[in-house]
């Protein structure tokens, strides 16, 4: 399984595709497929059959998007940034934004 630089709960910006420029929070990650579900991005409509528990109709939900089309949002100015790793003096390995140098993991 590959080591990803984006994690669940991160705020990301879409770099390519129909939702370019939009941003949102990562709701779910699929590391085996290199895909993520981002809140409010890549919405699709599905026709839902009526069941005893659920009404039928057209449901709008988020579909997964490839992580190569995502960039982490810089905590300082909100613009897209690349991610690096560094080790702090206390021995913790943390992610940091290469744009501003700000530490992402608290």
C-alpha positions in Angstrom: 0.0 0.0 0.0 1.5 3.4 -1.0 2.3 6.1 1.6 0.0 9.0 0.8 0.6 12.7 1.6 -3.1 13.5 1.9 -5.2 12.1 4.8 -8.8 12.0 5.9 -9.8 15.3 7.5 -7.4 17.4 5.4 -8.6 20.4 3.4 -7.7 20.1 -0.3 -8.0 22.0 -3.6 -8.9 20.4 -6.9 -6.1 21.0 -9.5 -7.7 19.4 -12.6 -11.0 18.3 -13.9 -14.6 19.7 -14.0 -14.3 20.9 -10.4 -11.0 22.7 -10.8 -10.5 25.4 -8.2 -13.1 24.0 -5.8 -12.0 22.8 -2.3 -13.3 20.8 0.5 -12.5 18.3 3.3 -11.4 14.8 2.6 -14.2 12.5 3.9 -12.7 9.1 2.9 -9.5 7.8 1.4 -9.0 4.7 -0.8 -5.2 4.2 -0.6 -5.3 1.0 -2.7 -6.9 2.9 -5.6 -5.2 6.3 -5.0 -8.6 7.9 -4.7 -10.4 10.1 -2.2 -13.9 11.4 -1.6 -14.0 15.2 -1.1 -16.9 17.1 0.4 -18.8 19.0 -2.3 -16.6 17.9 -5.2 -17.3 15.6 -8.1 -21.0 15.3 -7.4 -22.9 12.7 -9.4 -26.6 11.9 -9.6 -27.9 8.4 -9.1 -31.5 7.1 -9.5 -32.5 5.4 -6.2 -35.2 2.7 -6.2 -37.8 3.0 -3.5 -37.5 0.6 -0.6 -39.6 0.2 2.5 -36.9 2.2 4.5 -36.0 4.8 1.9 -37.8 7.0 -0.7 -37.0 6.7 -4.3 -35.8 9.5 -6.5 -32.6 11.1 -7.8 -29.9 11.2 -5.2 -26.8 13.5 -5.4 -23.6 12.4 -3.8 -19.9 12.7 -4.1 -17.9 10.3 -6.2 -14.2 9.5 -5.7 -11.5 11.6 -7.3 -7.9 10.6 -8.1 -5.4 12.1 -5.6 -3.2 13.3 -8.5 -5.9 15.9 -9.1 -5.8 17.1 -5.5 -3.4 19.4 -3.7 -3.3 20.2 0.0 -4.5 23.6 1.1 -1.8 25.7 2.7 -2.9 26.5 6.3 -1.5 30.0 6.0 -3.1 31.4 2.9 -5.5 28.7 1.6 -3.7 28.2 -1.7 -2.6 24.8 -3.1 0.8 23.5 -1.8 3.0 20.5 -2.1 3.7 18.4 1.0 7.0 17.5 2.6 8.0 15.5 5.7 10.5 16.6 8.4 11.5 15.4 11.8 11.1 17.8 14.7 13.6 18.1 17.6 11.4 15.9 19.8 11.6 13.1 17.3 8.2 13.4 15.7 7.8 13.0 12.0 5.4 15.7 10.7 4.1 16.9 7.4 4.7 20.5 6.3 3.5 22.8 3.5 6.4 23.5 1.1 4.8 26.8 0.1 4.9 28.4 3.5 6.9 26.0 5.6 4.0 25.7 8.0 3.6 22.4 9.9 0.3 20.7 9.0 0.2 18.0 11.7 -0.2 19.6 15.1 
